[in-house]
Amino acid sequence: MVPDDRILIETDCPYLSPEPNRGKRNDSRNIKYTAEKIAEIRGKTLEEIAEITYKNAKEIFGIE
C-alpha cells in the first residue's frame, strides 16, 4: 500500500534480526534480507528496491 517514493528501509538494531538470522544480534549487514523480502512482495528485483530506497533516503535527508 505504500508507494515506491515513500519507502525507506531500516534495521531494528540490535534486536529482531530478520530471517535467516532470527535469534542472533542484529546489525546493519542484515538490511539485505529486509530488502529481499520487500522485493519479493512487490515483484521487483533486489537491485530495484535498493535503487528506490537509496533515492528516497537521499531525498528525505537532503543528500546530493
PDB file with one MODEL, atoms N, CA, C and O in Angstrom:
MODEL        1
ATOM      1  N   MET A   1       0.817  -1.196   0.000  1.00  0.00           N
ATOM      2  CA  MET A   1       0.000   0.000   0.000  1.00  0.00           C
ATOM      3  C   MET A   1       0.858   1.256   0.000  1.00  0.00           C
ATOM      4  O   MET A   1       0.378   2.323  -0.381  1.00  0.00           O
ATOM      5  N   VAL A   2       2.099   1.156   0.413  1.00  0.00           N
ATOM      6  CA  VAL A   2       2.988   2.315   0.435  1.00  0.00           C
ATOM      7  C   VAL A   2       3.592   2.499  -0.959  1.00  0.00           C
ATOM      8  O   VAL A   2       4.167   1.556  -1.503  1.00  0.00           O
ATOM      9  N   PRO A   3       3.473   3.690  -1.544  1.00  0.00           N
ATOM     10  CA  PRO A   3       4.060   3.894  -2.870  1.00  0.00           C
ATOM     11  C   PRO A   3       5.586   3.845  -2.819  1.00  0.00           C
ATOM     12  O   PRO A   3       6.198   4.116  -1.785  1.00  0.00           O
ATOM     13  N   ASP A   4       6.185   3.494  -3.956  1.00  0.00           N
ATOM     14  CA  ASP A   4       7.638   3.359  -4.025  1.00  0.00           C
ATOM     15  C   ASP A   4       8.372   4.608  -3.552  1.00  0.00           C
ATOM     16  O   ASP A   4       9.423   4.499  -2.921  1.00  0.00           O
ATOM     17  N   ASP A   5       7.843   5.780  -3.841  1.00  0.00           N
ATOM     18  CA  ASP A   5       8.561   7.015  -3.485  1.00  0.00           C
ATOM     19  C   ASP A   5       8.437   7.378  -2.003  1.00  0.00           C
ATOM     20  O   ASP A   5       8.868   8.455  -1.592  1.00  0.00           O
ATOM     21  N   ARG A   6       7.855   6.492  -1.207  1.00  0.00           N
ATOM     22  CA  ARG A   6       7.708   6.738   0.231  1.00  0.00           C
ATOM     23  C   ARG A   6       8.349   5.651   1.089  1.00  0.00           C
ATOM     24  O   ARG A   6       8.210   5.666   2.312  1.00  0.00           O
ATOM     25  N   ILE A   7       9.039   4.726   0.470  1.00  0.00           N
ATOM     26  CA  ILE A   7       9.583   3.585   1.204  1.00  0.00           C
ATOM     27  C   ILE A   7      11.030   3.845   1.624  1.00  0.00           C
ATOM     28  O   ILE A   7      11.838   4.332   0.833  1.00  0.00           O
ATOM     29  N   LEU A   8      11.342   3.520   2.858  1.00  0.00           N
ATOM     30  CA  LEU A   8      12.702   3.522   3.384  1.00  0.00           C
ATOM     31  C   LEU A   8      12.910   2.185   4.083  1.00  0.00           C
ATOM     32  O   LEU A   8      11.946   1.518   4.458  1.00  0.00           O
ATOM     33  N   ILE A   9      14.159   1.797   4.256  1.00  0.00           N
ATOM     34  CA  ILE A   9      14.461   0.551   4.951  1.00  0.00           C
ATOM     35  C   ILE A   9      15.372   0.871   6.126  1.00  0.00           C
ATOM     36  O   ILE A   9      16.302   1.668   6.006  1.00  0.00           O
ATOM     37  N   GLU A  10      15.094   0.240   7.264  1.00  0.00           N
ATOM     38  CA  GLU A  10      15.931   0.410   8.445  1.00  0.00           C
ATOM     39  C   GLU A  10      16.100  -0.927   9.142  1.00  0.00           C
ATOM     40  O   GLU A  10      15.412  -1.898   8.828  1.00  0.00           O
ATOM     41  N   THR A  11      17.012  -0.964  10.080  1.00  0.00           N
ATOM     42  CA  THR A  11      17.179  -2.168  10.879  1.00  0.00           C
ATOM     43  C   THR A  11      16.527  -1.948  12.237  1.00  0.00           C
ATOM     44  O   THR A  11      16.269  -0.814  12.639  1.00  0.00           O
ATOM     45  N   ASP A  12      16.269  -3.027  12.925  1.00  0.00           N
ATOM     46  CA  ASP A  12      15.790  -2.966  14.302  1.00  0.00           C
ATOM     47  C   ASP A  12      16.949  -3.332  15.212  1.00  0.00           C
ATOM     48  O   ASP A  12      16.819  -4.175  16.099  1.00  0.00           O
ATOM     49  N   CYS A  13      18.086  -2.685  14.978  1.00  0.00           N
ATOM     50  CA  CYS A  13      19.310  -2.978  15.748  1.00  0.00           C
ATOM     51  C   CYS A  13      19.124  -2.609  17.197  1.00  0.00           C
ATOM     52  O   CYS A  13      18.499  -1.588  17.481  1.00  0.00           O
ATOM     53  N   PRO A  14      19.618  -3.363  18.097  1.00  0.00           N
ATOM     54  CA  PRO A  14      20.286  -4.638  17.913  1.00  0.00           C
ATOM     55  C   PRO A  14      19.347  -5.825  18.048  1.00  0.00           C
ATOM     56  O   PRO A  14      19.800  -6.964  18.156  1.00  0.00           O
ATOM     57  N   TYR A  15      18.061  -5.575  18.042  1.00  0.00           N
ATOM     58  CA  TYR A  15      17.086  -6.646  18.272  1.00  0.00           C
ATOM     59  C   TYR A  15      16.340  -6.998  16.996  1.00  0.00           C
ATOM     60  O   TYR A  15      16.414  -6.273  16.004  1.00  0.00           O
ATOM     61  N   LEU A  16      15.635  -8.090  17.026  1.00  0.00           N
ATOM     62  CA  LEU A  16      14.728  -8.547  15.973  1.00  0.00           C
ATOM     63  C   LEU A  16      15.409  -8.700  14.622  1.00  0.00           C
ATOM     64  O   LEU A  16      15.056  -8.027  13.653  1.00  0.00           O
ATOM     65  N   SER A  17      16.379  -9.585  14.570  1.00  0.00           N
ATOM     66  CA  SER A  17      17.044  -9.899  13.305  1.00  0.00           C
ATOM     67  C   SER A  17      16.058 -10.557  12.353  1.00  0.00           C
ATOM     68  O   SER A  17      15.199 -11.331  12.775  1.00  0.00           O
ATOM     69  N   PRO A  18      16.185 -10.246  11.062  1.00  0.00           N
ATOM     70  CA  PRO A  18      15.317 -10.901  10.083  1.00  0.00           C
ATOM     71  C   PRO A  18      15.761 -12.338   9.848  1.00  0.00           C
ATOM     72  O   PRO A  18      16.895 -12.701  10.160  1.00  0.00           O
ATOM     73  N   GLU A  19      14.864 -13.157   9.297  1.00  0.00           N
ATOM     74  CA  GLU A  19      15.259 -14.490   8.861  1.00  0.00           C
ATOM     75  C   GLU A  19      16.326 -14.298   7.800  1.00  0.00           C
ATOM     76  O   GLU A  19      16.157 -13.411   6.963  1.00  0.00           O
ATOM     77  N   PRO A  20      17.381 -15.037   7.769  1.00  0.00           N
ATOM     78  CA  PRO A  20      17.658 -16.287   8.462  1.00  0.00           C
ATOM     79  C   PRO A  20      18.455 -16.119   9.747  1.00  0.00           C
ATOM     80  O   PRO A  20      19.014 -17.097  10.244  1.00  0.00           O
ATOM     81  N   ASN A  21      18.525 -14.937  10.291  1.00  0.00           N
ATOM     82  CA  ASN A  21      19.348 -14.676  11.479  1.00  0.00           C
ATOM     83  C   ASN A  21      18.533 -14.450  12.743  1.00  0.00           C
ATOM     84  O   ASN A  21      19.054 -13.902  13.715  1.00  0.00           O
ATOM     85  N   ARG A  22      17.277 -14.853  12.756  1.00  0.00           N
ATOM     86  CA  ARG A  22      16.414 -14.660  13.918  1.00  0.00           C
ATOM     87  C   ARG A  22      17.057 -15.284  15.136  1.00  0.00           C
ATOM     88  O   ARG A  22      17.547 -16.413  15.081  1.00  0.00           O
ATOM     89  N   GLY A  23      17.057 -14.554  16.234  1.00  0.00           N
ATOM     90  CA  GLY A  23      17.638 -15.053  17.475  1.00  0.00           C
ATOM     91  C   GLY A  23      19.068 -14.605  17.694  1.00  0.00           C
ATOM     92  O   GLY A  23      19.611 -14.771  18.787  1.00  0.00           O
ATOM     93  N   LYS A  24      19.684 -14.039  16.669  1.00  0.00           N
ATOM     94  CA  LYS A  24      21.043 -13.519  16.788  1.00  0.00           C
ATOM     95  C   LYS A  24      20.990 -11.999  16.872  1.00  0.00           C
ATOM     96  O   LYS A  24      19.988 -11.382  16.512  1.00  0.00           O
ATOM     97  N   ARG A  25      22.079 -11.401  17.352  1.00  0.00           N
ATOM     98  CA  ARG A  25      22.163  -9.944  17.422  1.00  0.00           C
ATOM     99  C   ARG A  25      22.058  -9.363  16.010  1.00  0.00           C
ATOM    100  O   ARG A  25      22.708  -9.847  15.083  1.00  0.00           O
ATOM    101  N   ASN A  26      21.254  -8.347  15.859  1.00  0.00           N
ATOM    102  CA  ASN A  26      21.040  -7.709  14.571  1.00  0.00           C
ATOM    103  C   ASN A  26      22.030  -6.565  14.368  1.00  0.00           C
ATOM    104  O   ASN A  26      22.441  -5.908  15.325  1.00  0.00           O
ATOM    105  N   ASP A  27      22.404  -6.338  13.120  1.00  0.00           N
ATOM    106  CA  ASP A  27      23.173  -5.145  12.756  1.00  0.00           C
ATOM    107  C   ASP A  27      22.851  -4.789  11.307  1.00  0.00           C
ATOM    108  O   ASP A  27      22.100  -5.498  10.636  1.00  0.00           O
ATOM    109  N   SER A  28      23.416  -3.703  10.842  1.00  0.00           N
ATOM    110  CA  SER A  28      23.036  -3.165   9.536  1.00  0.00           C
ATOM    111  C   SER A  28      23.399  -4.082   8.360  1.00  0.00           C
ATOM    112  O   SER A  28      22.876  -3.888   7.262  1.00  0.00           O
ATOM    113  N   ARG A  29      24.263  -5.056   8.553  1.00  0.00           N
ATOM    114  CA  ARG A  29      24.563  -6.004   7.473  1.00  0.00           C
ATOM    115  C   ARG A  29      23.343  -6.825   7.086  1.00  0.00           C
ATOM    116  O   ARG A  29      23.303  -7.386   5.991  1.00  0.00           O
ATOM    117  N   ASN A  30      22.357  -6.906   7.955  1.00  0.00           N
ATOM    118  CA  ASN A  30      21.165  -7.707   7.693  1.00  0.00           C
ATOM    119  C   ASN A  30      20.088  -6.967   6.911  1.00  0.00           C
ATOM    120  O   ASN A  30      19.044  -7.546   6.612  1.00  0.00           O
ATOM    121  N   ILE A  31      20.314  -5.718   6.578  1.00  0.00           N
ATOM    122  CA  ILE A  31      19.316  -4.931   5.847  1.00  0.00           C
ATOM    123  C   ILE A  31      18.987  -5.584   4.501  1.00  0.00           C
ATOM    124  O   ILE A  31      17.887  -5.424   3.973  1.00  0.00           O
ATOM    125  N   LYS A  32      19.951  -6.313   3.964  1.00  0.00           N
ATOM    126  CA  LYS A  32      19.756  -7.010   2.687  1.00  0.00           C
ATOM    127  C   LYS A  32      18.547  -7.935   2.740  1.00  0.00           C
ATOM    128  O   LYS A  32      17.786  -8.020   1.776  1.00  0.00           O
ATOM    129  N   TYR A  33      18.367  -8.623   3.854  1.00  0.00           N
ATOM    130  CA  TYR A  33      17.252  -9.558   3.968  1.00  0.00           C
ATOM    131  C   TYR A  33      15.902  -8.836   3.963  1.00  0.00           C
ATOM    132  O   TYR A  33      14.919  -9.341   3.421  1.00  0.00           O
ATOM    133  N   THR A  34      15.871  -7.676   4.559  1.00  0.00           N
ATOM    134  CA  THR A  34      14.645  -6.868   4.534  1.00  0.00           C
ATOM    135  C   THR A  34      14.354  -6.413   3.110  1.00  0.00           C
ATOM    136  O   THR A  34      13.215  -6.486   2.648  1.00  0.00           O
ATOM    137  N   ALA A  35      15.388  -5.944   2.419  1.00  0.00           N
ATOM    138  CA  ALA A  35      15.223  -5.503   1.032  1.00  0.00           C
ATOM    139  C   ALA A  35      14.795  -6.655   0.131  1.00  0.00           C
ATOM    140  O   ALA A  35      13.958  -6.470  -0.753  1.00  0.00           O
ATOM    141  N   GLU A  36      15.355  -7.836   0.343  1.00  0.00           N
ATOM    142  CA  GLU A  36      14.971  -9.001  -0.454  1.00  0.00           C
ATOM    143  C   GLU A  36      13.494  -9.343  -0.256  1.00  0.00           C
ATOM    144  O   GLU A  36      12.804  -9.683  -1.217  1.00  0.00           O
ATOM    145  N   LYS A  37      13.009  -9.255   0.977  1.00  0.00           N
ATOM    146  CA  LYS A  37      11.598  -9.558   1.253  1.00  0.00           C
ATOM    147  C   LYS A  37      10.681  -8.526   0.607  1.00  0.00           C
ATOM    148  O   LYS A  37       9.644  -8.874   0.044  1.00  0.00           O
ATOM    149  N   ILE A  38      11.067  -7.259   0.691  1.00  0.00           N
ATOM    150  CA  ILE A  38      10.275  -6.206   0.041  1.00  0.00           C
ATOM    151  C   ILE A  38      10.233  -6.443  -1.464  1.00  0.00           C
ATOM    152  O   ILE A  38       9.180  -6.302  -2.085  1.00  0.00           O
ATOM    153  N   ALA A  39      11.374  -6.802  -2.054  1.00  0.00           N
ATOM    154  CA  ALA A  39      11.421  -7.082  -3.489  1.00  0.00           C
ATOM    155  C   ALA A  39      10.495  -8.238  -3.850  1.00  0.00           C
ATOM    156  O   ALA A  39       9.776  -8.183  -4.848  1.00  0.00           O
ATOM    157  N   GLU A  40      10.521  -9.269  -3.041  1.00  0.00           N
ATOM    158  CA  GLU A  40       9.657 -10.426  -3.284  1.00  0.00           C
ATOM    159  C   GLU A  40       8.181 -10.034  -3.237  1.00  0.00           C
ATOM    160  O   GLU A  40       7.408 -10.407  -4.120  1.00  0.00           O
ATOM    161  N   ILE A  41       7.799  -9.294  -2.223  1.00  0.00           N
ATOM    162  CA  ILE A  41       6.398  -8.890  -2.057  1.00  0.00           C
ATOM    163  C   ILE A  41       5.941  -7.977  -3.191  1.00  0.00           C
ATOM    164  O   ILE A  41       4.806  -8.082  -3.655  1.00  0.00           O
ATOM    165  N   ARG A  42       6.817  -7.089  -3.635  1.00  0.00           N
ATOM    166  CA  ARG A  42       6.461  -6.113  -4.672  1.00  0.00           C
ATOM    167  C   ARG A  42       6.701  -6.605  -6.090  1.00  0.00           C
ATOM    168  O   ARG A  42       6.371  -5.909  -7.049  1.00  0.00           O
ATOM    169  N   GLY A  43       7.273  -7.801  -6.235  1.00  0.00           N
ATOM    170  CA  GLY A  43       7.534  -8.316  -7.569  1.00  0.00           C
ATOM    171  C   GLY A  43       8.634  -7.541  -8.293  1.00  0.00           C
ATOM    172  O   GLY A  43       8.584  -7.360  -9.510  1.00  0.00           O
ATOM    173  N   LYS A  44       9.626  -7.086  -7.528  1.00  0.00           N
ATOM    174  CA  LYS A  44      10.746  -6.334  -8.085  1.00  0.00           C
ATOM    175  C   LYS A  44      12.042  -7.070  -7.757  1.00  0.00           C
ATOM    176  O   LYS A  44      12.051  -8.015  -6.968  1.00  0.00           O
ATOM    177  N   THR A  45      13.135  -6.625  -8.373  1.00  0.00           N
ATOM    178  CA  THR A  45      14.431  -7.205  -8.049  1.00  0.00           C
ATOM    179  C   THR A  45      15.012  -6.509  -6.826  1.00  0.00           C
ATOM    180  O   THR A  45      14.596  -5.410  -6.461  1.00  0.00           O
ATOM    181  N   LEU A  46      15.974  -7.165  -6.207  1.00  0.00           N
ATOM    182  CA  LEU A  46      16.685  -6.559  -5.087  1.00  0.00           C
ATOM    183  C   LEU A  46      17.331  -5.249  -5.529  1.00  0.00           C
ATOM    184  O   LEU A  46      17.308  -4.264  -4.791  1.00  0.00           O
ATOM    185  N   GLU A  47      17.898  -5.236  -6.713  1.00  0.00           N
ATOM    186  CA  GLU A  47      18.551  -4.040  -7.236  1.00  0.00           C
ATOM    187  C   GLU A  47      17.564  -2.878  -7.396  1.00  0.00           C
ATOM    188  O   GLU A  47      17.901  -1.729  -7.111  1.00  0.00           O
ATOM    189  N   GLU A  48      16.355  -3.179  -7.849  1.00  0.00           N
ATOM    190  CA  GLU A  48      15.334  -2.128  -7.994  1.00  0.00           C
ATOM    191  C   GLU A  48      14.965  -1.539  -6.637  1.00  0.00           C
ATOM    192  O   GLU A  48      14.844  -0.322  -6.497  1.00  0.00           O
ATOM    193  N   ILE A  49      14.787  -2.399  -5.640  1.00  0.00           N
ATOM    194  CA  ILE A  49      14.444  -1.919  -4.299  1.00  0.00           C
ATOM    195  C   ILE A  49      15.598  -1.113  -3.722  1.00  0.00           C
ATOM    196  O   ILE A  49      15.372  -0.082  -3.089  1.00  0.00           O
ATOM    197  N   ALA A  50      16.826  -1.566  -3.927  1.00  0.00           N
ATOM    198  CA  ALA A  50      17.987  -0.818  -3.446  1.00  0.00           C
ATOM    199  C   ALA A  50      18.031   0.576  -4.078  1.00  0.00           C
ATOM    200  O   ALA A  50      18.285   1.565  -3.391  1.00  0.00           O
ATOM    201  N   GLU A  51      17.785   0.647  -5.369  1.00  0.00           N
ATOM    202  CA  GLU A  51      17.795   1.934  -6.075  1.00  0.00           C
ATOM    203  C   GLU A  51      16.683   2.851  -5.570  1.00  0.00           C
ATOM    204  O   GLU A  51      16.913   4.034  -5.323  1.00  0.00           O
ATOM    205  N   ILE A  52      15.490   2.308  -5.421  1.00  0.00           N
ATOM    206  CA  ILE A  52      14.341   3.086  -4.943  1.00  0.00           C
ATOM    207  C   ILE A  52      14.603   3.639  -3.545  1.00  0.00           C
ATOM    208  O   ILE A  52      14.410   4.830  -3.301  1.00  0.00           O
ATOM    209  N   THR A  53      15.037   2.784  -2.634  1.00  0.00           N
ATOM    210  CA  THR A  53      15.225   3.218  -1.252  1.00  0.00           C
ATOM    211  C   THR A  53      16.432   4.145  -1.097  1.00  0.00           C
ATOM    212  O   THR A  53      16.434   5.028  -0.240  1.00  0.00           O
ATOM    213  N   TYR A  54      17.450   3.945  -1.922  1.00  0.00           N
ATOM    214  CA  TYR A  54      18.613   4.846  -1.905  1.00  0.00           C
ATOM    215  C   TYR A  54      18.185   6.244  -2.350  1.00  0.00           C
ATOM    216  O   TYR A  54      18.533   7.238  -1.714  1.00  0.00           O
ATOM    217  N   LYS A  55      17.437   6.310  -3.435  1.00  0.00           N
ATOM    218  CA  LYS A  55      16.937   7.599  -3.942  1.00  0.00           C
ATOM    219  C   LYS A  55      16.060   8.285  -2.893  1.00  0.00           C
ATOM    220  O   LYS A  55      16.190   9.489  -2.669  1.00  0.00           O
ATOM    221  N   ASN A  56      15.175   7.532  -2.255  1.00  0.00           N
ATOM    222  CA  ASN A  56      14.287   8.099  -1.242  1.00  0.00           C
ATOM    223  C   ASN A  56      15.067   8.624  -0.039  1.00  0.00           C
ATOM    224  O   ASN A  56      14.761   9.695   0.484  1.00  0.00           O
ATOM    225  N   ALA A  57      16.069   7.872   0.394  1.00  0.00           N
ATOM    226  CA  ALA A  57      16.882   8.320   1.539  1.00  0.00           C
ATOM    227  C   ALA A  57      17.635   9.592   1.192  1.00  0.00           C
ATOM    228  O   ALA A  57      17.707  10.510   2.008  1.00  0.00           O
ATOM    229  N   LYS A  58      18.197   9.658  -0.010  1.00  0.00           N
ATOM    230  CA  LYS A  58      18.896  10.864  -0.431  1.00  0.00           C
ATOM    231  C   LYS A  58      17.964  12.069  -0.415  1.00  0.00           C
ATOM    232  O   LYS A  58      18.348  13.155   0.019  1.00  0.00           O
ATOM    233  N   GLU A  59      16.736  11.870  -0.891  1.00  0.00           N
ATOM    234  CA  GLU A  59      15.782  12.964  -0.938  1.00  0.00           C
ATOM    235  C   GLU A  59      15.350  13.404   0.459  1.00  0.00           C
ATOM    236  O   GLU A  59      15.334  14.599   0.754  1.00  0.00           O
ATOM    237  N   ILE A  60      15.007  12.469   1.302  1.00  0.00           N
ATOM    238  CA  ILE A  60      14.496  12.818   2.631  1.00  0.00           C
ATOM    239  C   ILE A  60      15.573  13.460   3.514  1.00  0.00           C
ATOM    240  O   ILE A  60      15.270  14.320   4.342  1.00  0.00           O
ATOM    241  N   PHE A  61      16.838  13.036   3.331  1.00  0.00           N
ATOM    242  CA  PHE A  61      17.919  13.593   4.141  1.00  0.00           C
ATOM    243  C   PHE A  61      18.675  14.719   3.449  1.00  0.00           C
ATOM    244  O   PHE A  61      19.650  15.244   3.987  1.00  0.00           O
ATOM    245  N   GLY A  62      18.217  15.090   2.242  1.00  0.00           N
ATOM    246  CA  GLY A  62      18.814  16.212   1.531  1.00  0.00           C
ATOM    247  C   GLY A  62      20.239  15.962   1.076  1.00  0.00           C
ATOM    248  O   GLY A  62      21.074  16.867   1.106  1.00  0.00           O
ATOM    249  N   ILE A  63      20.520  14.735   0.652  1.00  0.00           N
ATOM    250  CA  ILE A  63      21.856  14.386   0.183  1.00  0.00           C
ATOM    251  C   ILE A  63      21.886  14.526  -1.341  1.00  0.00           C
ATOM    252  O   ILE A  63      20.986  14.043  -2.029  1.00  0.00           O
ATOM    253  N   GLU A  64      22.899  15.174  -1.854  1.00  0.00           N
ATOM    254  CA  GLU A  64      23.008  15.377  -3.305  1.00  0.00           C
ATOM    255  C   GLU A  64      23.659  14.203  -3.981  1.00  0.00           C
ATOM    256  O   GLU A  64      23.828  14.208  -5.200  1.00  0.00           O
TER     257      GLU A  64
ENDMDL
END
